[in-house]
Amino acid sequence: MLAASCCDRRMCVCPGPRRIAIPVRSSRLPLLSDAMPAPAHLFPLIRNCEISRICSTVCYCHHKHLCCLSSHFAHGHFRYAPQKKFAALYRPKENFNHFIHARDYASAPQRFYLTPPQVNSILKANEYSFKVPEFDGKNVSSVLGFDSNQLPANAPIEDRRSAATCLQTRGMLLGVFDGHAGCACAQAVSERLFYYIAVSLLPHETLLEIENAVESGRALLPILQWHKHPNDYFSKEASKLYFSSLRTYWQELIDLNSGETTDVKEALINAFKRLDNDISLEAQVGDPNSFLNYLVLRVAFSGATACVAHVDGVDLHIANTGDSRAMLGVQEEDGSWSAVNLSYDHNAQNEHEVERVKMEHPKSEEKSLVKQDRLLGLLMPFRAFGDVKFKWSIELQKRVVESGPDQLNDNEYTKFIPPNYHTPPYLTAEPEVIHHKLRPQDKFLVLATDGLWETMHRQDVARIVGEYLTGVHHQQPIAVGGYKVTLGQMHGLLTERRARISSVFEDQNAATHLIRHAVGNNEFGTVDHERLSKMLSLPEELARMYRDDITIIVVQFNSHVIGACQNEEL
């Protein structure tokens, strides 16, 4: 349903008193305060009613039956100030590790942990790998291949990912998409955006050939070769509608032909903006098919950020809208790893982005534009697809909602108008595009939604992926960060490091390896199986408190091809 996640980490639109968000989700995992009895009706049946078993997996407390939250607090309502009557119940502790090792409790409930095979089964469920094929025993592409993976926190997951090879032009497209207020917009963008980019890059002659094929009913030239996990589905019901909008776009490109060579940066910007415009237009026009009509409205009223890479030889372009990130892993001469940012977050922490928003609206709105680090006090990303509640006029919103299906008209979120809403649009899907010339020392690219970056620093990401891909682990001194560590604990850390180096946890996928660290790292920077097991055992009602959906693509570059291209240019 559209409203399932209307009050998630990115968007706080809570007109009713029952929807309360608690600011406790953290990579350091604060847990609940000392438990106290609560009415049994607050807790949904979880995994065959095994609440107490699951909860003892998560924490130790005097009353095990309170370790689950009310369903009112599910699906990510946890970035905002709680009401006073709930504050004592959900008061955070210092950190998860302190809670794990606490010995001051009245009883000692039995511990239940996932076994290593069970942990691996969860972590590897959505992993996907692709290796670029060789020709005559040689790989002529600057990309060797990529690994991708996802770990849900929301149910269903609101992240999406896409990867495809451009068949009519050169290059490869890869992207991650982070949805909010539901997954509908992220799903649509993950299916459609690469087609818009590919069409934007096509020469005039190829566009004419495609249009003539459609007119005469002949088979179309394939534009993209998709590289998809079985779980990465396409919406068959909307395919005709999506194709119709795409065809209108390429027809306009044919009419506007200037005869000039297509610029990749311009093509990326045009594709992002045109798709967002089509999402908006389709929702306004509607569809005679009731299912499609509701679908296009769900897509428009939800939202999604996007971070897309286009790799063609040594030319790497990153187009980013929102707060997912792209990071380049660079191997220095001494073998160490460094991280280079190839995108900037579009949120309140970016001063340039705040100034951009203020410049686009009257001076009288300056104080209301950004409140509590959110756009109009509600939305965390300052750029996104969809989210027509921040783009349409009030009159248009009311007209579409009133004339729409009952599911839309009865929905509190769709009828809610943001406060201080005077001069829309307040939101844009226009991407910020960064171009980078690849060098032999540029070994890999990481595209990830903010679920990763909230838990790990980019430098740690670069080191972990770099060591995984090369198999070379630099033995840095173990830093304990001011913690009091016993000799036994230090011995355990060293033993764990040795095991990690010898087996690398048997991960065959770099994205899986990174997720393992993101979820299971302790304060010493090593994966703690007990912690990892507890995190993966959290029921849906609790998981969203501690982390977001995580989606990662790790692209490995071919240094030999890049070096040869570099020499040719010289």
Salt bridges, closest charged atoms under 4 A:
ASP34 OD1 - LYS93 NZ 3.66
GLU50 OE1 - ARG53 NH2 3.06
GLU94 OE1 - HIS98 NE2 3.95
ASP178 OD2 - ARG9 NH2 2.41
ASP178 OD2 - ARG10 NH2 2.30
GLU211 OE2 - ARG247 NH2 2.80
GLU215 OE2 - ARG247 NH2 2.86
ASP232 OD2 - ARG161 NE 3.08
GLU252 OE1 - ARG274 NH1 2.58
ASP276 OD2 - LYS391 NZ 2.82
ASP278 OD1 - ARG274 NE 3.14
GLU282 OE2 - ARG192 NH2 2.77
ASP312 OD1 - ARG170 NE 3.37
ASP315 OD1 - HIS435 NE2 2.86
ASP315 OD1 - LYS437 NZ 3.00
ASP323 OD1 - ARG10 NH2 2.93
ASP345 OD2 - ARG325 NH2 2.76
GLU353 OE2 - ARG356 NH2 2.67
GLU353 OE2 - ARG383 NE 2.83
GLU360 OE2 - ARG356 NH1 3.00
GLU366 OE1 - LYS363 NZ 3.10
ASP387 OD2 - HIS180 NE2 2.57
GLU430 OE1 - LYS273 NZ 3.96
GLU432 OE1 - HIS346 NE2 2.88
ASP442 OD2 - HIS436 NE2 2.90
ASP442 OD1 - ARG439 NH2 2.70
ASP450 OD2 - ARG9 NH1 2.58
ASP450 OD1 - ARG10 NH2 3.62
GLU454 OE1 - ARG25 NH1 2.78
GLU454 OE2 - ARG79 NH2 2.72
GLU467 OE1 - ARG463 NH1 3.74
GLU467 OE1 - HIS473 ND1 3.33
ASP507 OD2 - HIS513 ND1 3.05
ASP507 OD1 - ARG516 NH2 2.66
ASP548 OD2 - ARG9 NE 2.32
ASP548 OD1 - ARG544 NH2 3.52
GLU569 OE2 - LYS437 NZ 3.64
